[in-house]
Amino acid sequence: MIKLNNISKYYENKFIKTFVLRNINLEINEGEFISVMGPSGAGKSTLLYIIGMLDTASEGEYYFYDEPVHKMKEKKLTELHKSHIGFVFQQYHLIDELTVLENLETPLLYQKIKTSERKGMVADLLDRFNMVAKKDLFPNQLSGGQQQLVAIARAIITKPKLILADEPTGNLHSGQGKEIMELLKKLNDEGTTIIQVTHSEENAKYGNKIIKLNDGWIEK
Amino acid sequence: MLKNYIKITIRSLWKNKLFSFINIFGLGVGITLCLMMLTYVIYEKSYDNYQKNKDNIYRLAFEWGKGGSKMLFAGAMPALGPALSSNYPEVELAGRVRNGGEDEFTLPNNQKVQEENFYFVDPSILKLFTFEFITGNENSSLSDPFSIILCETKAKKYFGNENPTGKTLSFKDHLFKITGVYKDLPYNTHLRCELLASYSSLEAMGIKADKPWNQWGEDLTYVLLKKNSSLKDFNSKLDELVKANAGEQFAQDVKFVIQSLDDIHWTAASFGDPGPKGNKNYLYIFLSTAILVLVIACFNFMNLSTARYFDNFKEVGIRKVIGATRVQLIKQFLFESFSVTLAALVFGSILFLITYNKFYSYLGAAYNFNRSHIASILVTILLLLFVIALIAGSYPALFLSKFNPAQTIKNDFMINKKFSFRQVSTIVQFTFSVFLILGTLTVYKQIDFMKNSDIGIHKENVVLLSLHQNPQESKSNYEIFKNELQKNSDVLGFTGAYTLPGINSRFSISIKKQDGDNSKSSKVQLIPADYDFIKTLELKLVNGRDFSKEMSTDAGESIIINETAVKSLNLNNPIGSKLIMYGSKIVTVIGVVKDFHVYSFQKKIDPCIISINPDSYFTYAIKINDKNIAQTISSIKDVWNKIFAGQVFEYKFMSDAYKALYSSEEKIQNVLSVFTLLAVIISCIGLMGFTSYVAVKKTKEIGVRKVFGAGIYNIIVLFSRQFVIWIIAACIIAIPVAFYVTNKWLENFAYRISMDITIIIISIMFTLLVALSAIGYRAIKAATANPIKALRYE
């Protein structure tokens, strides 16, 4: 599904190159649940963003379902990104001005899905996440765990093949964190590929493979 | 999607109430001013447009002049109109209009009303001009003596909903029968007729000129010429006509000026001209100031929108992450800016509708919307909507949608130094504000200078009258009038003169020294005047003596000159100098007076000589007691009507006439002050909004600084330093430009203030003070906040 060949990411500042990622080679198959671990500044999030097509690598090749992402134009990238990938962040990143329902609806709007179909999809998801009663609340009226639930719901509403989660439990207390991890596990069991960045050994265990990053390198 | 945009827009406008208010208020006010000025331009440019025969109507103005003197009267002689109606193939219609004077009307219920816009007109005027009759018609309504027609408003005012036709109004003890009612004329016509009586009534009332070919100025004479008639040929026919009827000698001094209806509004005022005059310069000044205010408001909008969108930076990133394309984001931003602009347009239009009547009545006008205007107003509004929304919306839209979402989500994007748009726009705004403040102050100072400088003449409680007849013909009446007036103890002085301050006419002649170089002559202003001229107007005699009746040589052979004349004729010992006037007439200087202003400060004081000449007393100045003014004037009027029967009694105070010289400048000053004030307010609320944005952004920095020991003072300096630098930069740009522009304006005045440093200092101080107080509140609030609060949530 995902194949990274010699991916590097660096920032050039005058004459100094600051490397974030160095020669990353990685292959991820459909249905895997990968945990990326490593100390702060190791390049975990950057790797996630590159895989998620929100950032581009400085060097190297990236194949997504055998298509060369590193050669794609922005339009194609956006297209691929929005149809296949869902994102979950540590800070939830819901849109403050929109209600729960509207937050869930927005990705569908961008995909130009018809109203009737859209309403059905949103209603299903609200039901599945037990959030029907909260659908008209704004993000700041919810607890952190609830916000993250909404964020995950938003990430999966377009039925992506791949979910990228950047420390999804980082801002949550352990009970809520566990709930979120269970949910991700369940999604993985249903066939969604998941890549998560985490600091917690415990959370990493939910995955079936751990990648350790240090100073931009993958530790063997 | 649209629903989503609307939702987001409304919610974010509500969430950022201050920004929304600033934007909508600022833009709205700018739009109001622009609409005001736009309609004003339309109003001024469409004078008399309602006239169906507009292109072929001309007024025959009358220029009377002898030697170097020339005076333009709007009205011609009473005999001209009827003479033109027949025998001239190019004349389709001709008619006379005479001002009805200031007498009162008595309604059938004995109520008395005073009306200004009342005229006696020939029946042909009803066809020549355009009237829409409600009752009555243009063929017969004014054919009989003592018939009168009213405009709708007056008919309603006098008679309510009753049909006024057949009722009577009494004017000067004569009963006038109402024979018609017509729709109100628009305000922007040079001749606002509200009541029209038949011209034939004048004769029936016993008002008749003795020599209808030799009296002028009272009857505005209009002709409707056939298309493509030659004005030049017509003009020479007029000359022939006058020669044949008024005599060769009279005709020598007369020239007709054929004014097209279009020109009447824009040409300089002449004697007896009824309509208000337009001034294109003022139109431009007003219009450009209104645009400046709008530009300032637009900058606020752009500035605050970008500032606010930085808050939304995260949101932009999230939207990209969940699948928004760049185009979709740009659409969203533009939608928001269109919504704000639309709200501002609605607000601005409402404000315009509420205030425009006040504005117009201040300028002595009234605006009526009509269909063709509304079309151009709507087009302008839509144009404004698009331009403002695009300019203000496209910058943040293109700028923010470009960013890489990973960057925008991760780092809370900070205002960095590279981003200088805000700096530029703040500087531009304040440049405009300083420019306007400087301009307004200069106008204010100049007007103050003109109004309060000593003009060298005592102008209080002096009543001016003017004659509509060749003064030679009323020489004997003049003496009778003078003697009659002197019996009144409230009349303190009386003089006749050729011209007086506030009456715009000149009489220039050449003069040279008898003993000097024969070929060298200078041009001087001649003021033929009576013996009491200097005494009545309290001119200061600096040398020699006043005219005296005891000296037989004073009439005609002696002159008094002003100081400028002393200089320009280069007289070392002016008293007793012999000068040659009219090529051969020798006169002796008997006195020198201090310079005095006969005209406005726009004109330089000319070298001027005063001589006794009873043939030229066109204007009379009567100095009266400051008590019983109304009574004194009414007794003067009685005497006038007895002696100058058939001539309208029109008086004005010299002080008013003098003030009137500057009335248009004063109007500019007031309009400009309001505009400037609004510009400053809009700039400042923009600054306030921006400061509060910075305050939020800098909360953490301020917190850290306070933890490490910064005092309130340091924080306030930190806050204001940047703004003060920007404002000073604005001053540096604005001052030379303002200096140049105001100097250009001041060049219109021969006597003017010099631009001095105090005006500049006041402008800078004022701007800084206002700007700092706009910043101050937020700065102090931020500086005094508890630093722990700012840092706790990080």
Boltz contact constraints between the chains, C-beta under 6 A:
constraints:
  - contact:
      token1: [A, 49]
      token2: [B, 406]
      max_distance: 6.0
  - contact:
      token1: [A, 54]
      token2: [B, 405]
      max_distance: 6.0
  - contact:
      token1: [A, 54]
      token2: [B, 406]
      max_distance: 6.0
  - contact:
      token1: [A, 55]
      token2: [B, 406]
      max_distance: 6.0
  - contact:
      token1: [A, 78]
      token2: [B, 325]
      max_distance: 6.0
  - contact:
      token1: [A, 82]
      token2: [B, 323]
      max_distance: 6.0
  - contact:
      token1: [A, 87]
      token2: [B, 321]
      max_distance: 6.0
  - contact:
      token1: [A, 93]
      token2: [B, 318]
      max_distance: 6.0
  - contact:
      token1: [A, 95]
      token2: [B, 315]
      max_distance: 6.0
  - contact:
      token1: [A, 97]
      token2: [B, 8]
      max_distance: 6.0
  - contact:
      token1: [A, 97]
      token2: [B, 11]
      max_distance: 6.0
  - contact:
      token1: [A, 97]
      token2: [B, 12]
      max_distance: 6.0
  - contact:
      token1: [A, 107]
      token2: [B, 322]
      max_distance: 6.0
  - contact:
      token1: [A, 107]
      token2: [B, 323]
      max_distance: 6.0
  - contact:
      token1: [A, 109]
      token2: [B, 1]
      max_distance: 6.0
  - contact:
      token1: [A, 109]
      token2: [B, 4]
      max_distance: 6.0
  - contact:
      token1: [A, 110]
      token2: [B, 323]
      max_distance: 6.0
  - contact:
      token1: [A, 110]
      token2: [B, 324]
      max_distance: 6.0
